[in-house]
Amino acid sequence: MAGIQVQKVGMIILMERDLDAAVSFYLRLGLTLKFRMKEKWAEFDINGVKLGLCPTAQDMQGRRSGFVLEIADVRKAYEELKGELTFLGEPVEALHGIMVSIQDPGGNVFDLYQPTPEKVYEYAKTVKQDDDGCCGKQSSCKKSEC
């Protein structure tokens, strides 16, 4: 395919009505503040991915960002921070991981996520293949298509 090829996530930018509160929030989550320009911008580093916080006058409450922070223990973080930060429910466990939605001071909603690859692996072992040994497609599929 010709054209642009995305190399990596360059930056995630979240709009914030109160930059001071947002900076405090992300510091509380353990992110590293790279730099800040008073009332203009704040930038964090998440293992090489930049998170920029940009001031705005618009109300951003309840806006889902699609932004996910992977952490080691969602339930522990929830218990430690539920009195300080705004969670939108309790942690939920799915096959692929444990997650909980959280809202920052600017109204951006994102998820804290703890992958559970061992559960995915165990589930994959229990899934039966079709009689022809294929990947769930019609019997005419080729192994190379799986």
Buried (B, 14 or more C-beta within 10 A) or exposed (E): EEEEEEEEEEEBBBBBBEBBEBBEBBEEBEBEBEEBEEEEBBBBEBEEEBBBBBBEEEEBEEBEBEBEBBBEEBEEBBEEBEEEBBBEEEBEEEEEBBBBBBBBBBBBBBBBBBBBEEBEEEEEEEEEEEEEEBEEEEEEBEEEEE
